[in-house]
C-alpha cells in the first residue's frame, strides 16, 4: 500500500459526518432556536430565493457523502489514493456545515455569510485536490469521490449567492441602480457563467447540473413575484442543463 493511499482522517470524517446529520436533523425537528430553515429564509426573501423543493438536494448530497465515507475505508484497503485526497479538509467542511446552521437559526446572517464563504473556499480546495491526482480513476473513484464533491461544491456555490442575497435583503442594500429584478437577472447570469467556467475547465457535468436545478427552483418561486426573473431563470436553467449533458458526453469521450 502506498503512503498516499493511507487515510488517517477516515474515522474523524465518519464521526463528524454523523454529527452533521444529527445537527441537521435537530435543526428540522426541534427546530434550532425555535425556527425552521425555511421560515428564516422567508424572513429575508428576495428574487433569488428558490422554491422549497430545491433544498431536497441535500438528501442526495448526504447520500453521496455517506458513500464517500464508506469508500474511504475500501479505497485504503485497495491501495487507492483518491478517497484520501481531501485530507483533513472534509472534517473542516463538517464543522463549517454545523456552524452555518447555528448562525442561520440564531439569525446571525452576517456571520453566516462569513462561515459560508469559508465553507465555499474549503470545498473548492477539496474539489481541486480530487481532480489533480494523475492516477487513472476507476468508476468507483468517480462515483464516490468526484461526484459527491462536484454536487456539494455546486450547491454551496449556489447557497453562497442566496446567502449573500439574504444579507442584502436584511440590510436593504442597493442594487446599483438595476432594480431588484435587474440585479436578480444579473446574478442569474453570473451563476450560469460560473457553471459554464467550472464545468468546461474540469469536464464536469454534475457541477452545472446543480446550478440548473437551483435556477429552475428560482424560476418556480419567482413566477408570481417577477415574471422577468422567473423567465430568465427558467431559460438559463435549460441552457445550463444542456451544457451539463454536453459535459457528461465529453467526460465519457475523454476516458475512451
Secondary structure, DSSP 8 states (H G I E B T S, - for coil): --GGG--TTHHHHHHHHHHHHHHHHHHHHT-GGG--HHHHHHHT--TT---GGGGGHHHHHHHHHHHHHHHHHHHHHHT--GGGTTTTHHHHHHHHHHHHHHHHHTT-HHHHHHHHHHHHHHHHHHHHHTTS--S---HHHIIIIIHHHHHHHHHHHHHHHHHHHHHHHHHT---TTSHHHHHHHHHHHHHHHHHHHHHHHTT-HHHHHHHHHHHHHHHHHTTTT-HHHHHHHHHHHHHHHHHHHHHHHHHHHHH-
